[in-house]
Amino acid sequence: MERTRLCPDEELSQAVRHLRAGVEVEESFRVVDEHLRSRLLKYFQFHGFGSSDAEDLVQTTLANVFQGVRSLECEESFMGWLFAIARNAMITASGRLKGTGHTVPLDLAGDPNTPEDPPDQVTIEDQVIESVWTAIEQLPPQQRQCLVLRVRDELSYEEIAETLRLSLNTVRNHLVLAKANLRRVLKTEPEESQ
């Protein structure tokens, strides 16, 4: 039986539908894992977890998704539900690390300016990326969270509202303010360095 190739979003939606129905469970979970593992890994690394801890959190999140997917009310809320599970796993892990005296590093995963790079190899593109991340770090926490979920994790406004437990209008307002603040900070930055 030949299968038609679906676009990634359709393939993920179909896999979620199958998981909820208990159909082709193994293959469906492989599809979910394939589509979401790297996004979840980036999400945890962005929030300061090292590669090993982030990978553990991805596993925990996907295991919780697998266990609870049948209780999901509708496929449309899957991404918000997924990131709520990821957020809860992160909060639990942060509490565990805090209780053991370990610290969660606040390094940005994928920072192009690692200590091994000689200063003359830092490109203009790297400097722009660093400026943007620095500006994002300066945003108020909820503006930053909304912006990161929207841009990096590609969540819809509705999914962000569900994930952060905010109203849709609050999410819209935070995103408008975050973008305005970034424009203002990034516009004034070159003038300050002259």
C-alpha positions, -999 to 999 in steps of 0.1 A, spaced: 0 0 0 16 32 -11 13 63 11 11 98 -2 36 121 13 20 147 36 34 181 44 51 182 79 22 198 97 -3 174 81 19 145 90 22 156 126 -16 162 129 -23 128 114 2 112 139 -15 129 168 -49 118 156 -36 82 153 -20 83 188 -53 96 203 -72 68 185 -46 41 194 -39 34 157 -4 28 144 9 39 177 46 30 172 49 47 138 28 77 149 50 82 180 81 80 158 66 108 136 58 130 166 94 124 180 109 132 146 89 164 142 93 177 178 126 165 193 148 193 179 122 220 188 120 207 224 158 204 227 161 241 216 134 251 240 152 235 270 186 248 259 173 283 255 160 281 291 196 274 303 198 236 304 229 219 291 228 194 263 225 163 286 198 178 309 179 191 279 180 157 263 166 142 295 139 168 296 130 160 260 127 123 269 105 131 299 83 154 279 78 129 251 71 101 276 45 123 293 30 131 259 28 94 250 11 86 283 -14 114 282 -22 119 245 -55 100 247 -68 125 272 -61 154 248 -94 169 238 -85 179 203 -56 179 179 -57 217 175 -45 222 210 -17 197 208 12 222 205 0 242 234 -5 211 255 29 198 245 47 230 256 27 231 288 41 196 295 76 207 286 73 238 308 61 216 338 91 192 332 114 222 331 100 236 364 103 202 381 139 198 368 148 233 380 135 225 414 155 193 416 187 211 405 181 239 429 176 214 458 208 196 450 229 227 449 235 225 411 230 256 391 213 258 358 237 277 334 222 306 315 244 301 285 225 303 252 227 271 233 243 276 199 260 309 208 283 316 179 309 333 201 322 303 220 354 308 240 374 287 215 367 311 187 395 337 182 381 373 182 391 378 146 368 350 135 337 367 148 317 378 118 293 407 115 265 381 113 276 367 146 276 402 161 241 408 149 229 375 163 246 384 196 230 418 197 195 404 190 199 377 218 212 404 242 182 426 233 158 396 238 174 389 272 166 425 283 128 421 275 104 417 305 100 379 312 65 375 297 73 395 265 105 374 261 86 341 266 59 351 241 84 362 215 105 331 218 75 308 216 63 326 186 95 330 166 118 301 177 91 275 185 67 287 158 37 285 181 4 302 172 -9 330 193 -35 305 207 -9 280 215 12 306 233 -19 317 253 -26 281 263 11 273 271 16 304 293 -20 305 306 -26 340 293 -55 355 274 -51 358 236 -52 396 239 -24 396 265 -3 374 242 -9 399 213 0 428 235 32 412 248 43 404 212 36 439 200 55 454 229 83 429 226 88 438 189 86 475 196 112 472 224 135 451 202 133 477 174 140 505 198 170 487 215 185 474 182 180 508 165 199 527 193 227 501 197 249 512 168 247 548 178 258 540 214 289 521 202 302 551 181 
